[in-house]
Amino acid sequence: MPGGRVGVLLPGPADFPAWRAAARRLLGGGVPPERVEWSVAGEGPGLFAAAALPEGEGRAVRVPRRFLGLAELAIRHRAPARFALLYRLLWRLAGGEAGLPAMAADPDVLRAEAMARAVRRDAHRMHAFLRFHCVEAADGPRYLAWFEPEHHILEAEAGFFLRRFAALRWSIVTPEASLHWDGAALRLGPGGCRRDVPAEDAQDALWRAYYAAVFNPARLRPAAMRAGMPRRYWANLAEAREIPRLIAEAPRRAAAMAARGAVFPRRPQPGRPWDVAGDMPADLLDRVDDPAAALAALREELRGRNDLPLWAAQATQPVFGEGPPGAALMFVGEQPGDEEDLAGRPFVGPAGRMFDRALEAVGIARGETYVTNAVKHFKFRPAGRRRLHQSPDAGDIAWYRPFLKREIALVGPRLLVTLGATALRAVTGRPLAIGKVRGGILRTEEGLPLLPTIHPSYLLRLPDPESREREYARFLADLRQARREVA
């Protein structure tokens, strides 16, 4: 009706493609912002929700990329006026105000930027304060989490949890909707309530212990702590139960720290690789009759090093080898990945699961082997909220190599299997092309037999099923050869 109101009913509260399509049709019909009534299906349509949108595909408008990014975030805000605000901005852009998104003092821009900041903050807190609890189901463990977002961020943040927990089967329940991942497909479901998710599980004790271990009483700032970890999330955080005790103990612990005085680390010698025999405690070298104790002491020595490569400080923890001393087979990989860094164990991420699958296929029991990495810390490049793997360089390999050599000597395997080029270089001390040496038995400087093969992560990176099947078969052949060598 000329001059009348136009109602727009959107299918979801944060459906940006639907809002954009409707906005283009409104622009094409010349409908100004003040004539538009926006509503969301299921939330009670507005007074004019039954009115039809203008016909046609709508009017395409070139807008700055900054506006698109702002609109995609702001539309997830809970404020009912968000749709009208964004359409008003779009109307102004279409009317010739091309520089509008950069006008920091404009009231509409200020309001949209504030919405976007609130949505980003809510997403950050979801990443930080969501806790999964393990539930044993008939078909295996499933991980459930309860979260109460302030805004409509659940679907938008699904990718973060898929990347971090792709190997787990999980569900995230919120009051309005839920997400379910079964290991193959992601499904959106109805909302739930807090009692749908277990209040605690066995991991809660680990969270409490970890938080207590990293709490620094000398830097306690209760107001800043509450700003970073708002009380509304404490009920879902096992570690929050430790906060009252830690705050109460902080003055005494800080005074004790001051009384002990500062302990200055020894000065590292730049550019000098670690001399295992020279730098390790003498008693470590004397305990060759007890390899398990010697390996444990070796781990503690690395934990106490103050001259680690600078990037290693970003890692959560060093990740040591595991397995029985005297194992006939010892596998050496490159470095821990994201999941290994968090768990403190080698080969537990996607490549580790591929590795376990291959071992089982050829009849090798992982528990009877020793598995480690050439580099003991996770080297990565931060990219937003993700941690992107970075390959160790020659200097990194050289720094950890003496530690690896001592670890090999204490385990005493009959055959070393290197997984990937980094491990091969760390063991041999020189760069070698796996394609040229694969399939043969090499010898280390100490005369230990060495079988080079690929790293399991290589199989995960192959682009098509045919090449993955072919290379996986070659990897199994290498593992069968290793089994024969120690039979």
N, C-alpha and C positions, 0 to 999 in steps of 0.2 A: 504494500500500500504506500503511495507516495508520501514521504514525510513521516511514515509510521515507524514503529520499532521493529527490529529484526532480531529473532532469537537464534542462538547457536548452541546446540547441544553436543558437547564433546564426549567421546566414549570413555575417557579416563582422565584423572586429575592432573596428569603430567604428560599427556599425549601431544608432544610437540609437532609431529607430522600432521595430525588432525587439526591442530590450531593453525598451522601454516596454510594448509589447504583452505580452511574456512576464511582465513584472513585474505588470501588472494582473491577469493570469490567476492568478498565484501569490497575489496578495493576495486575489482572489476565492475561492480555494480554502483560504485561511487557512494557507498554507505559510510557516513562519518562515524567516528567512535561513539559519540553521544547517543546514537540511535541503536547501538548493539547491546543486547542482553546475553551474557555468557553464562552457561551452566554446565554441569557435569552429570552424566548418566548415573543414576543411583543416589545422587545427593539431593534430589528434589529439584525439578526444573523450575526456572524462573517464570515470571508472569507471561513472558512473550516467547517461551521456548518452542511453541508450536509453529511460529511463523517461519516461512521458507527462506532459505538463502537465495541470493540471486543465481540464476542459471549460468551454466558455462564453466570452463576450467579456471576462470579468474584471471587476474592481471599479474604477470610476472614483474617483479620489481627488483632491481639491482640494489643490494644493501651492503654496507661494509661487513667484512667478516667478523669484526668485533661485535656488531649487533647480534649476529647469529649465535655466537658463543654466549653472549649475555642472555639472550632470550631462552636458549636451551637450558641454562641454569635457573633463571628466574621463574620459569614456568613450573619448576618443581617446588616452589615455595607454597606454603599453605594459605597465604592471604587470598581471599576470594577475588580481590581486585586485580590479580596478576594478569589475567587474560586481557582485560580492558586496558591496563597500563601498557602492555606490549603492543596491542593493536594501535593505541594512540601514538606510540613511538614510531611504529611502522607507517602510519598515516602521515606523520610529519616528515619522515624520510621520503616517502613517495611524493610529498608536496614540495620537495626541493631543499629540505634541511639536511644536506648530505653529511655535514660535519657534526651532526647531533650526538652520536655516541661519544665523541671526545669532549663534549661540553660538560665538564665535571660539576658545574654549578647549576645546571638545569634541573629543576625539581623532579621531572619524570626520570631523567637519567640517574639522579641520586637515589631515587626510590628503587629502581631496577638494580643498580649496583649493590645496594644494601641487601636486597633479596638474594642476589647471587652469592654474596659473602656468607649470608646465613646458611644457604644450601651447601656451600663448600665446607663450612665449619661442621655442619651436621654430618656430612659424608666422612670427614676426617674422624669425627668421634665414633662413627659406626665402625670404621676400620680399627680404631684403637680399643674400643670398649665392648665389642661384641665377643662373646665367649661361647664356644661350642662345648656341649656336654655329650659324652659317649653313651649311647643306649644299645644294649645287645638285643638285636632282633633275630628272628628265625633265619633270615638270609645273611646274617653277619652284622657287624657294628654299623650304626648310623649316628651321625652327629647333629644334635639339635641346638639351636640358639634362639634366645628371645631378645628382641630389641624394640625400643620405642622411639622411632625417629621423630624429629620435630616436623619434618617436611616430607614430601613425596619422593624419596630417594631410593627406595628399595630396588626397583628394576634397573635404574641407572647404575647402581653400584654392584650389580650382579657380576659384571666382568671381573672386578677386583677379587671377589671370592672364588670365582672359577679359576683364575690364574693361580691363586695361592693354595687352593685346596682341591685341585682337579682330581686327585687320586682318592679323595674321600667321598662318601655319600652323605649329603648334608641337607638340612632344612633350616631356613631362617624364618621365624614366625614373628610377625608384628601385629598390632591390633587391627590393621586394615587389610593386610594381604600377607602372603607367604611365598617363599621361593623354595623349590625342591630340586636338587641335583642328584641323579641316580648313577652318575659316572658316564652317562652318554647323552642325556638330554636334560634341559632346564625347563621346569614347569612352574607357572604362576598359579597360586591357589588362594583360597579365602584366608582372611585373617584368623587369629586365634587369641588366646589369653596366656598369661604368665604360667599358669599351672599346666599348660600343655608341654612345657619343657622342664626337665629335671632341674632341681635347685642346685645340685652339685654332683661331682663325680670324682674319680681318683686323681684327676689332674689338678684339682683345686689346691691340694697340698703343695704341688710344685709351683703353682702361681704364687702362693703365699711365701714360700721359701725364696723364690726368685726376687720378689719385690722387697722382702726384708734384706736380701743380700746386696741389692743395688741402692738401697736407701742411704743417703748421706746425711747424717744428723747435723753436720756442720753447715750444711747449705739449706736447712729447713726454712721454707717460707710458706706457712699455711695458706695465706690468701692466694698466692700464686699457684699453689698445688690445687686448691679448690677451683681456681679458674681453669686450669688445664684438665682437671678431672672432676667435673661438676658432681655434686651429691646425687643428682637424679640417676646417675649410672652406677652408684656404689652397690646397690642391691644386686646387680648382676655380676659384680667383680669379686672373686674370692679374695684377691689381695687387699681389697678395701677393708676387710676385717682386721688387717694388721695395722691400719693407719692410726687409730687411737693409741695403741700401745707404743708404736714407733715415735709418735709425737711426744708422749709422756716421757719416754726414755731419752729423747734427743739431747736435752741439756746435759745430762750426766755423761752420755757417750761423747758429746762434743768436747766437754771439759777433759775427759780422759785422753782424747786424741791430741788436744793442745798440750797436755802434760807430757806426752810421749815425745813431742817435738817432731820436726820434719826429718824424713829419711830421703836422702838424695840418691838417685840412681847412678850407677857407674856410667861413665861416659863411653858410648859406643865408638868404635873406630870405623869411620866411614869407608865404604868400599871394600871392607875386609870380610870375606866369607867366614862363617862360623867354623872355627877349628874344634871339632868334636873332642878330640883327645885333650886339647889344651884347655878348653873352656868348661868342660863338664866336671862335676865333682869326682874326686878320685875313687870314692867308694862305689860309684856307679859302674866304673870300668872293672872293679874287683868282683862284681856280683854275677859273673857269667854263669856260675853254677845255679843261679836262680833267675832264669830269663824273665819270668813274669814280674818279679820284683824290680829287675833292671828296666823293663819296659815301663813300669809304673813310675820309676824315678826319672826316666827319660821324658815322660809326659810332663811331670812336675817341673822339670828343668825348662821345657819349652814354655810352660805357663808363666814362669818367673822371668823370662827374658825381657829386658827393657830396650833391646836394640832391634826389635822386629821391623820389617819393612813398614813404612809409614801407613800404607793403605790397610794393613792388617788390623789397625785400631778400629776400623769400621765394622769388622766382623763381630758376631755375637760371642764367639768362643772358638778356640782351636778345636779341630776335629781330628782325633787320633785314630790309628788303626784298631781293628778288633779281630779277635780270633785267637786260637791257642798257639803259644810258642811251640815250635817244632812242627808246625803244619807243613805237610809235604808241598802244598801249593800256596804261593803268596801272590796276590793280585795287587798291582799298583796302578791307581788311576791318576787323574790330573790334580784336582782340587775339590774341596767340598762345594756343593751348590747351595741354593737358597734353603731347601728343606734340611739338608745336612747341617748347615750352619745353625739352624734353629733347634734341631734335635740333638746335635752333638755327636752324631754317628755317621760313618761313611756309607755311601751308596744306599740311601733310603728314599731318594727322590725319584723322579720319572726314569732317569738312567739306571738307578739302582733296582727299580722294579723290573726293567728290561733285563738287567744283569741276572737277577734272581730267576727269572723265567728261563733264561738260557741255561743257567747252571742246572736247574731242575730237569730240563729237556735232555741233557747229556749225562745225567746221573751223578753230578758233583754236589755234595752236601756243603752248603755255604758255611755251616757251623764248624766244619772240619778244615776250613781254609782260613788264611789270614788276609784281610782286606784293608788296604790303606790308600793314601794319596801322596803324591810327591810333594805337594804344597798343602800345608795344614790349615790355612785360613781361607775363607771365601773372599775372593777378589771380585768386586763388582763396581758398576757405575750406577749411581742413583739416577732414576728417570721418573720424576714425579713420585708416585707412591710405589713404584716397582724398583727392584734391584736387578740390573742387567749384568749377567755374567761377563767378566773380562778374563781373557786367557792370561796366565802368568807369562811374564817375559823372561829373557835369559837370566837377568839379575835375580828375579824371584826364585827361579829354579836353582840357581847357584847357592842362594842363601839357605834354602831348606835341604839341599842335597846331602850335606854331612849328617844331618839328623836322620834322613831316610836311610843312608848307608848304615848307620849304627842300628837303626830299627831292623833292617834286613839281617844284619849279623846276629842280633839277639833272637829273632824268630828262627833263623836257620832253616829256610825251606830247601827242598830239593830242586824246585823249579820256580823261577820268577816268571809271571805273565804280566807284561806291561800293556795297559789299556790306553792307547792313544799316543800321540807324538810327544806330548809333554812328559809323560811317564817314561817313555823310552829315552828321552834326552836326559832326564834326571838320573836314571840308572846307569846309562853308558857314559854320560859326561860329554856327549857330542850330538849334534843334530843329525838324525837319520830319517830317511823317507820310509814310512811304513810299507808302502807299496813295493819297495825294492827288497825289503828284508822279511816281509811276512811269509810265514810258512816254513822258515828255517829256524834252527836253534843257534842263537848267539851265545857269547860268553861275556860276563862282566869282568872288570879289572881283577876281581878276586877269583875268577874262574867259575862262577856260579852259572849254570845253564839259564838261558833267557829266551822266552818265546814272545815275540811282539805280535800284537793284534790291535784292532780298532777299539775305540772307546764306545760303550753302548749308546752314548748320546748321539753318536753319528747316525745310528739307525733311526733315531727319533726325528732327525732333520731331513731324511730323504723324502723327496716330494711325492712319490707315487708308490702304490702298493707293490707293483712288480719289482722295483728296485729294492724296496724294503725286504721283500721276501727273499730276493736273491742274496742280498748282503747279510741278512740274518742267517741264512743257511751257511754262508762262509764263516760267520762268527761261531756258529755251532761246531763247524769242522775244526776251527782253531782250538776250541775248548776240549773237543774229543782228543785232539793231539796232545794237549796238556795232560789230560787224564792218563793217556797211554804212557807218557814220559815218566810218570811217577808210579805207575802200576807195579 
